[in-house]
Amino acid sequence: SYDDFENLSYLVYVDVLTSAKLKAIDEAFDLTGLTAAVGPVPDGPRPKLTLQEDIGVAITLQWQSEALGRSVLEKFLPMLFLLGTLVAMLMFWLRRRVIHAADMIDAAQQALRISEQRFKNISEASSDWIWETDSQQRLTYLSGRFTQVTGLPCHAWIGRPLTNLLTYDKQLMEATAEGGNVAGRKTIPCEMRDNDQSLRYCQLSARAVRVADLLQGYQGTVCDITEEIEAKARIEHISQHDALTGLANRHRLNKFLNTRLSEDLSGERPVFLLALDLDRFKPINDTFGHAAGDVVLREVASALTGGTREADLVARLGGDEFIVVATDCRTQEQAERLCLSLIHI
């Protein structure tokens, strides 16, 4: 599961040829006066052996020899040559195998880097941000898209419960995540606060991560649908309100009356419907123009709204005609007082 290949560590074993170790080699192999020197040493009376690896510098071992083993060396020299040839062939074969394995590892790492880059490009291009938690729903990963969408830093939320970031039904999320592939594609409504403390509306998708039937955590995506919801709200508002004055239109008035009339109406809970129009409004349009007439209509709408209660509905039917649905008046006298107060405004 490790994926940070560019920051791997390497374990290096080093054997220092100290005087004590050289002495031990001297006694073990009868190499009298064994010494070690860094780098090549010119030829001389003392036999020497230069150790040269693929990396580093050469080390030359020298010792004193009385040529006592010359006859033994001549006897076993062909065998040693053959053995050396076999060792060289074995080393050559091992070297080729190591190079081949290294090439395969490099290719796998390159494919992994390409796959990671592809996944990163897709996740950043998407409007969703990706999250992962442990079995206790504590965040363990947030994609870079999280900061772009919310303005919040990822590192500030790692290790904290997902419920601190999102407001959602925890039991519903667990049930949906455990539902398998089909249920895992279902979304759960949720809300959150961005960096400016603005309320954002989101959809949460989740799936459970299990290894050998043991719950390891959850992972999924969050899609920000704030703009979509706000657009729907604006469309709904436009469809039910007058564009000029912001008052309810005919559609909103009919819907409000149908709802109110469907409730239990009685002498204790009457509904009064007040119809108003403006006197001498046409001369304003004719004299000062429709722009001035629009200003008058907006001022009248504001005055009517301010002169009624929140439970009442003020609607504009068109032109200079207005309707007030009074729901808080209990008697005809109260309704008449409301009419007089609106006229005096």
C-alpha positions in Angstrom: 0.0 0.0 0.0 3.0 2.3 0.1 2.8 4.9 -2.7 5.5 7.6 -1.9 8.2 6.0 -4.1 10.1 9.2 -4.6 11.0 9.5 -0.9 12.1 5.9 -0.2 14.9 5.2 2.2 17.8 2.8 1.6 19.5 0.6 4.2 23.3 0.4 3.6 25.6 -2.2 5.3 29.2 -1.1 5.8 32.0 -3.4 7.1 35.1 -1.4 8.2 38.4 -3.2 7.9 39.9 -2.3 11.2 43.3 -3.6 12.4 41.6 -6.2 14.5 39.6 -7.6 11.5 42.7 -7.6 9.4 44.5 -9.5 12.1 41.8 -12.1 12.2 42.0 -12.6 8.5 45.7 -12.8 8.8 45.5 -15.7 11.3 42.7 -17.4 9.5 44.3 -17.6 6.1 48.0 -17.4 7.0 48.5 -14.0 5.4 51.4 -12.6 7.4 51.4 -8.9 7.7 48.1 -8.4 6.0 47.4 -4.7 5.3 44.7 -2.7 3.5 45.1 0.4 1.4 42.6 2.6 -0.4 43.2 2.7 -4.1 45.5 0.8 -6.4 49.1 0.1 -5.2 52.1 -0.2 -7.6 53.5 -3.6 -8.2 56.2 -4.7 -5.7 57.7 -7.7 -3.9 54.6 -8.1 -1.7 51.7 -10.0 -3.2 48.5 -8.0 -3.4 44.8 -8.3 -4.1 42.7 -5.4 -5.4 39.0 -5.5 -4.6 37.0 -3.5 -7.1 33.2 -3.3 -7.0 30.9 -1.4 -9.3 30.6 1.5 -6.9 33.1 3.1 -4.6 36.9 3.0 -4.8 39.3 0.1 -5.0 40.8 -1.5 -1.8 44.2 -3.3 -2.1 45.2 -6.0 0.3 48.9 -6.8 0.7 50.7 -9.4 2.8 54.1 -11.0 3.1 54.7 -14.3 1.2 57.5 -16.8 1.4 56.2 -18.7 -1.7 55.7 -21.9 0.4 52.5 -22.7 -1.4 53.7 -22.3 -5.0 53.5 -26.0 -5.7 50.1 -26.3 -4.2 49.0 -23.3 -6.2 50.4 -24.8 -9.5 48.6 -28.0 -8.8 45.2 -26.4 -8.1 45.6 -23.5 -10.5 43.6 -25.1 -13.3 40.8 -26.0 -10.9 40.8 -22.5 -9.5 40.7 -21.1 -13.0 37.7 -23.3 -13.8 36.1 -22.3 -10.6 36.7 -18.7 -11.3 35.3 -19.1 -14.8 32.1 -20.7 -13.3 31.9 -17.9 -10.7 32.3 -15.3 -13.4 29.6 -16.9 -15.5 27.4 -17.1 -12.5 28.1 -13.5 -11.6 27.4 -12.5 -15.2 24.1 -14.4 -15.2 23.1 -12.9 -11.8 24.0 -9.5 -13.0 21.8 -9.9 -16.0 19.0 -11.1 -13.8 19.4 -8.2 -11.4 19.4 -5.7 -14.3 16.3 -7.3 -15.8 14.6 -7.2 -12.4 15.6 -3.6 -12.0 14.2 -2.8 -15.4 10.9 -4.5 -14.5 10.8 -2.5 -11.2 11.4 0.8 -13.1 8.7 -0.1 -15.6 6.3 -0.9 -12.8 7.1 2.3 -11.0 6.7 4.3 -14.2 3.3 2.7 -14.8 2.4 3.5 -11.2 3.4 7.1 -11.6 1.4 7.4 -14.8 -1.6 5.8 -13.1 -1.3 8.1 -10.1 -1.0 11.1 -12.4 -4.0 10.0 -14.4 -6.0 9.5 -11.2 -4.9 13.0 -10.0 -5.9 14.6 -13.3 -9.3 13.0 -13.2 -9.9 13.9 -9.6 -8.9 17.5 -10.1 -10.9 17.9 -13.2 -14.0 16.6 -11.4 -16.2 18.9 -9.4 -16.3 16.2 -6.6 -13.6 15.9 -3.9 -12.5 12.5 -2.6 -12.3 11.5 1.1 -11.3 8.4 3.1 -11.8 7.6 6.7 -10.9 4.8 9.2 -13.5 2.5 10.7 -14.3 5.3 13.3 -15.0 7.7 10.4 -11.9 9.8 11.2 -10.5 11.4 8.0 -7.3 9.8 6.7 -7.2 11.4 3.2 -8.7 14.4 1.3 -8.0 15.0 -2.4 -6.5 18.3 -3.5 -9.9 19.3 -5.0 -11.2 19.6 -1.4 -9.2 22.8 -0.9 -10.1 24.2 -4.3 -13.9 23.8 -3.6 -14.1 24.7 0.1 -11.0 26.9 0.6 -10.2 24.7 3.7 -6.7 23.2 4.1 -6.6 19.4 3.9 -4.0 18.9 6.7 -6.3 20.7 9.2 -8.9 18.0 8.9 -6.8 14.8 8.7 -7.5 12.8 11.9 -10.7 14.6 12.7 -14.2 13.0 12.4 -16.0 13.4 9.1 -19.1 14.5 11.1 -17.2 17.6 12.1 -16.8 18.6 8.5 -20.2 17.5 7.1 -23.6 17.4 8.6 -25.3 14.1 7.6 -27.2 11.1 8.9 -24.4 8.9 10.2 -26.5 5.7 10.4 -27.8 6.3 6.9 -24.3 6.7 5.6 -23.1 3.4 7.2 -26.1 1.6 5.9 -25.6 3.0 2.4 -21.9 2.2 2.5 -22.5 -1.4 3.5 -25.1 -1.9 0.8 -22.6 -3.0 -1.9 -21.9 -1.6 -5.3 -25.5 -0.6 -6.2 -26.2 1.0 -2.8 -22.8 2.5 -2.8 -23.7 4.7 -5.7 -26.6 6.3 -3.8 -26.0 9.8 -2.5 -26.8 11.2 0.9 -27.8 14.9 1.3 -25.4 16.8 3.6 -24.3 20.3 4.5 -21.0 22.0 5.4 -19.4 25.4 6.1 -16.7 26.5 3.7 -13.7 28.8 4.5 -16.0 31.9 4.6 -18.5 30.1 6.9 -21.0 30.1 4.0 -23.4 27.2 4.0 -22.8 24.7 1.2 -25.2 22.0 0.1 -23.6 18.7 -0.9 -24.3 15.1 -1.9 -22.2 12.4 -0.1 -21.5 9.0 -1.7 -19.8 6.3 0.4 -18.5 2.7 0.3 -17.2 0.5 3.0 -13.6 -0.8 2.7 -13.2 -4.3 4.0 -10.2 -6.7 4.1 -10.9 -10.3 5.0 -14.4 -9.2 6.2 -12.9 -6.7 8.6 -14.0 -3.1 8.3 -11.0 -0.9 7.5 -12.9 2.3 6.9 -14.9 4.2 4.4 -14.2 6.1 1.2 -16.3 8.2 -1.2 -16.9 11.5 -2.8 -18.7 14.8 -2.0 -20.4 16.8 -4.8 -21.2 20.4 -4.1 -24.7 21.2 -5.4 -25.1 24.6 -3.8 -25.3 26.5 -7.1 -27.9 24.0 -8.4 -30.1 24.4 -5.3 -29.8 28.1 -5.3 -30.7 28.2 -9.0 -33.8 26.1 -8.3 -34.7 28.4 -5.4 -34.3 31.4 -7.7 -36.4 29.8 -10.4 -39.0 28.9 -7.8 -39.0 32.5 -6.5 -39.3 34.0 -10.0 -42.2 31.7 -10.8 -44.1 32.8 -7.8 -43.2 36.5 -7.4 -43.8 39.6 -9.4 -40.6 40.7 -11.2 -41.1 44.4 -10.6 -42.2 44.6 -6.9 -41.1 41.3 -5.5 -44.6 40.6 -4.2 -46.4 37.3 -4.8 -47.9 36.9 -8.2 -51.2 35.2 -9.3 -49.7 31.7 -9.1 -48.4 32.3 -5.6 -51.7 33.9 -4.5 -53.7 30.9 -5.8 -51.4 28.4 -4.2 -51.6 30.3 -0.8 -55.4 30.6 -0.9 -55.8 26.9 -1.8 -53.6 25.9 1.1 -55.4 28.2 3.5 -58.9 27.2 2.3 -58.0 23.5 2.6 -57.5 24.0 6.3 -60.3 24.1 8.8 -61.9 27.5 8.5 -64.2 28.8 11.3 -65.4 31.9 13.0 -62.3 31.7 15.1 -60.0 31.5 12.1 -61.4 33.6 9.3 -59.6 34.8 6.2 -60.1 38.3 4.8 -59.3 39.1 1.2 -58.6 42.8 0.6 -58.5 44.1 -3.0 -56.7 47.5 -3.6 -55.9 49.6 -6.6 -54.3 53.1 -6.9 -56.2 56.2 -7.7 -54.7 58.6 -10.3 -52.0 56.2 -11.2 -52.4 56.5 -15.0 -51.5 60.2 -15.1 -48.2 59.4 -13.4 -47.3 57.1 -16.3 -48.6 59.5 -18.9 -46.8 62.6 -17.3 -43.5 61.2 -15.9 -43.2 57.9 -17.9 -43.3 54.3 -17.0 -40.0 54.4 -15.1 -41.5 56.7 -12.6 -44.7 54.6 -12.4 -42.5 51.5 -11.6 -40.9 53.5 -8.8 -44.4 54.3 -7.4 -45.4 50.6 -7.6 -42.3 49.5 -5.8 -42.9 52.1 -3.0 -46.5 51.0 -2.7 -45.5 47.3 -2.5 -43.0 48.1 0.2 -45.6 50.1 2.2 -48.1 47.3 2.0 -45.6 44.7 3.1 -44.6 46.9 6.0 -48.2 47.5 7.0 -49.1 43.8 7.2 -47.9 40.9 9.3 -45.7 38.0 8.3 -48.6 35.6 8.2 -50.4 37.8 5.7 -49.8 37.6 2.0 -49.5 40.7 -0.3 -49.8 40.0 -4.0 -49.8 42.1 -7.2 -52.3 41.0 -9.8 -51.0 43.4 -12.5 -51.0 47.1 -13.2 -51.9 49.0 -10.0 -54.1 46.2 -8.6 -53.0 44.5 -5.3 -54.5 41.8 -3.1 -53.9 41.4 0.7 -54.8 38.1 2.3 -55.2 38.9 6.0 -55.0 35.8 8.2 -54.6 37.4 11.7 -57.8 39.4 11.7 -60.5 37.7 13.9 -63.4 40.1 13.3 -64.7 42.4 10.6 -63.8 45.4 12.7 -60.2 44.3 12.8 -60.2 43.9 9.0 -61.7 47.4 8.6 -59.0 48.8 10.8 -56.4 47.1 8.7 -57.9 48.6 5.5 -57.8 52.1 7.0 -54.2 51.7 8.1 -53.2 50.6 4.6 -55.0 53.5 3.0 -53.4 56.0 5.4 -49.9 54.6 4.6 
